[in-house]
């Protein structure tokens, strides 16, 4: 006697994966109409019936949160920005406090990460960490919304989509750290970091930086802004370019601590004293910021609070409650890199 047909039989006949069969039978918008129709016709032909008991088990909560971590350019093999390592620890602790396990997965933009966790029920919700400019993956955010996936993200506010984000008040942080250096009687400011819409957090830090200069009657000189991504090597090369341009400056505001660390190396190699000749400040307050020589003044992002907010807001969504995007304030951490 022939055994009961399964979704794997349908997948074999249709030439698709079992997860695609699952989506098609649920009329998921992730499956195109032609494939959905073919799968459903084969299911009818095989007299396939969805196992309601198994289905109900899949829809129960898993007690797990998925953290999807996007790979970042780094100087080592970790591909994790040190700032996000701190975030990873805080999210892990915040999840444990709520009785949830944390499933961490590296992702790439080309991967189908927007569908995997919904269909397999590996997790009750998703935290997106390290994904930068949301316009790079806006289509995937739209799909997550369509399939009613519970998710939150770290980063700047997403315009035009009902996406819950937790982020830092980057404008205020840029203003805060720049104003502090201005009060150290510095007049000519350079800024290292990308300032396009493709780097929304860096752009807001730059806008805050510029506003602080304007409010203190200091000039914003475009020749003193050099693009850099968040690695110390990029900061080193940007500072070298700045020094080779022959422009006058007595302070560097970097869009991240990693950029600032590279800039300090270039400045010191060129024979300048920090902070006597050139003040250097960063943004993030990663662990190594206190270990540079001299120790770095920076705008601190509270990673403990960030982890708690991301988990809390995700679980609000899982419970069917409303959650709102939230910006956290920065804290100025004063050390020796811009003077005593």
N, C-alpha and C positions, 0 to 999 in steps of 0.2 A: 504494500500500500504506500502511495506517495506521501512523503512527509509534508507538513504544512508549509506553505510558501512564506518566505521572509522578505524583508526589505532588501537583503543582499541579492536575492533572486531577481528582483526588479532592477537593481543597479546593474547586474550582469547583462540583462536583456536590453536595458536602455543605454548601456555603455557609459554610465556615469558613476560617481562615487555614492556610497551609501548615505553620506551626509547630504548630498544633493537630492537624493530620493526623499529624505526626511523633510528637507525644505520644500520640495515640490508638493508633497502631500499636505503640507501646512499652508500652501499657497503663498510661500515667502516671496517678497519682491526681489530677493537676491537671485532667483532663478528666472531665466527668460521664459516668455510665454510658450514658445515652441517646445522647450525641454519639459516644462511643467505639464503641458498637455500630453506629451509622449509618455512620461512617467505615470500619469494618472490613468491613461488608457491601458498600459501594461498591467497596472495594479488591478484594474477592473477585470481584465482578461484572465488574470491569475486568481481572481476572487480573493484578493488580499484584503484583510481586515486589520485595521490598526489595533494593536493590543492596548486596550484602555488602561489596564493595570500598569503595564510598563510605562505608558505615556504619563500616567499620574505620578509615577515615581520620578520621571525625568523632570516634571514641573515642580517637584518639591525643592525647597531651598537646600543648597549644598553645604552651607556653613563655610564657604570659601570666597575670598575676594581675589580677583585676578589683577595683578599689577603688570601692565604692558610697558616695558622700558625700551625706549628707542636708543639704538646705538649712537654714540657721539664720537667725534674725532678726538683721540687722546694720544699722548706720547708713549703710552704703554699698550699692552694687549687687552686691557680691561674694557676699553670702549665705553667706559662710564665716567662722565664728568664727576669729579670729586664732590661737587655740590649735591648731585643726585644720589651718591653713596650715603650721604647723611640723611637725605630724604627717605631712602630705602629703609634705613634703620628705624626712623620715626614712624613710618607707615606700618612696618612689621609690628612694632610695639603697640601702636594704636589699634591694629586689627586684633591682636591677642587680648587686649583689654576688653574688647567687645565680644570675645569668644569666637573669633573667626580665624581660620587658617589663611595664609597668604600664598598664592601661587604666582611666582615671578617668572616672566617670560620675556626674552629678548625678541624684538620685532624689527622688521625692515619695512620701509614704505611700500615695497613691491609685494609684501605678504598679504594674505587674505585674513589679517588679524581681526577685521571688523565683523567677521562671520563666525569664526571658530568657536568662541566661548558661548555664544548664544545657542548654537545648535547642539553642542555636546553637553551643555549644562555642567561644564566644569566649575563654573563660578556663578554666584548670584549677581555680581556686578563687576565692573571694570574701572580701574584707575589708569589713566594715560599719563605717563611721566616722560619728560624729555622730548616732546614732540614739536617744540618750537612754533614755527609759523603754521597756524591751522589751515591756511589756504592751500598748503601742500597736500592735505588729505581731507579736504572739505567734503568730497564725495563720500568718503567712508563714514564721516560723521553723520551725513544725511541718511545713510543706510542704517547706522546704529539707531537713529531716531525712528526710522520707519519700522524697524523690527522690535521697537520698544525695549531695547536693551538699556539696562540701568548702567550709567557710566558718568564719571566726572573726570576732569582733566586739570593738570597743573599748567598755569600759564596766563597770558593776557586774555581779556574778555573776548569771546567769539561774537562778532557782529552778525546779526541777521539770522541766527540759529538759536533754538532753545537748548543751549548747552550750558551746564553748570560748570564753572571754573573756579579754582582757588588760585590766587596769585599774589604777587607783591605789588605795593604801590611804587612802581618803578620811577615814576615822575618825581614823587616826593623824595625817594632815596637819592636820585641824581641831584636834586636841588640841595638836599641836606648835606651831602658830602662835599659838594662844590662850595657851598656857602662857608663851611668850616675852613676850607683851604683859603678862601678869600679873606677870612678873618686872621689868617697868618700872613697877611700883607703880600700875597701873590697877585700878580696883575695879568700875566700872559699865560692862558690856559690851553693845553692840548687835550684832545679827547681821542682815545683809542677804542674802536669798536664799530661794528656795522650799524649804519643809521638809516636803513631802508625799511619798507613795510615788511620785507622778508625776515626782519629781525625785530619783531614788535617790542620785546622787552628792552633790548638795547636802545631802540629808537626812543622809547619813553624815558629812559635814563638820560639820553642825550638832550631831549627836550627840557627835562628838569634842570640839567646842567646849564643849558643856554639861558633859561629863565633866571637862574640865580645870577649869572653874569650880567644880564640886562638890568635886573633889579638893583645891582650894585654899580651900575654905570660903567661896566667893562665890556670890551668889544668881543663879539663872536667872530672868529677868523676861520673861514672854511679851510684855509691852508693848514690849519692846526688840527684838523680832524682826519684821522687815518683809519681805514677799515681794518678790522681784525675779528677773527672768530675766537671762541673761548678756549684757547690753548695757550700755554706759556710760550711756545715757539712762535705762534702768530703774533703775540704781544711783543716778543723780542724783535721780530722782523719789522713790525709797524713802528716801534720806537727807533730802530736803526734808520728807517726811511725818514722819519721825522727829523732826526739828527743830521742826516745827509742833506736835507732840504735847505738847511741854513737859516731856518726861521727862528725867531727869538721866543723862548718860552721858559717859565720858571715853575710850572706845575703840570702834571699829567693826571687826568682823571680817566681811569680805565673802566670799561663797561663790565668787567668781571675781575675777580682776584687773580685768575690764571693769566689773563692778559697783563695785569699789573706786575705779576711776578716776572714775566718775560721782559717787560719794559724796564724793570729795575736792573735786570742783568745787563741789558744793552746800555743803559745810562751809566752804570758803574764801569763797564768795559771801556766806555768813551772817556773815562777819567773824571766824571762829575760825582760830586758828593750828594747823597740823599740823606737828609732833606736840605742841607745848606744851599746847594746850587739849584736843585730841582726837587720839588715835593711830588710824591707819587701816592695816589690813593686808589683803592679797588672797590669791588661791590660783591657781596655774598657772605663774607666771613667764613670761608672754608677753613679747615683745620690748620693748613700750612700758612695761613695769613699771619698768624702770631709767631711763626718761626722764621720769617724772612729777616734779612738784616739790612736796614733796621726793620723792626716789626711794623706791619702794614695797618694804616688807618683804612677803615672800610665801612660800607653800609651793610649791616647784618640782616639777613632774611632768617626768620625764626623757623627752622626746619621742624622742630618739635610741634609747634602750633600748626604748621602746614600739614604734617602727617595726620594730626588729629582732625583737622577740618575736612581733609579729603575723605577720610574714613567715615566721619559723622555724616557728611552730606550724601555720600554714596548710600549709606544705610537708611537715610531718610527716604531716598528714592526707592530703595528696595521695599520699604514698608508702605509705599504708596503715598508718602507725604511730599509736600513741596520743599524744594531746596533752592537757595539763591546763590548766585555768584558772589564771591567775597574777596576783597583785597586786604592784605595784611600790611600794617605799617612797618617801616624799616627802623632800625636802631643804629645810631652812629656809634661805632667802636673806635675810640681814639687811641692810636699808638704813636710810634716815633717817625713814621715815614713822611709826615708833613710838618715836623717840628714839635718841640715840646710845648 
